[in-house]
Amino acid sequence: MKTKDVQEIFARLNSELDNADGVDTEARQQMRELDNQVSRLGQPKNSDIEFLLDQTKALESRFVAEHPTLARIARELVDALTKMGV
């Protein structure tokens, strides 16, 4: 999986989050932090990818009950990060 693919999936997740109602402030803050990390994925180190993977899994867990579309896209992002070599 290429960095560009991960960035595209993350952009979809961000777009869905912007349109979602009822997403808590903490989850939105976590997405902003992930956005900073994803934007620096040029030559990722495994530690960078592992951090992104852990944070994305946490978001997926938050979204699964109330925001299934966000959870599905977060799962796609987890899969893409995993394919990058974690």
C-alpha positions, 0 to 999 in steps of 0.5 A: 500500500502506498502512502498516497492511498493511506492519505486518500482513505484518511481524507475520506474519513476526515470528510465523513467526520466533518459531515457526521453529527454527534461526534465527540470533541475528543474524537475530533481532536484525535483526528486532528492529531492523526491528520498531522501524522498522516501528512508527514508520512513521506518516508514512514518509519515503522514507529510512525506507522505503528502510532497511526495504526494504534490511534486509528484502531482506537478511533474505529472502536469509538465510532463502531456503535454510533457512526458505522460509516466512520468505523468502516472507513477507519477499518480501511485505514487500519488495513492500508496501514497494515499493508504498509508493513507493520 
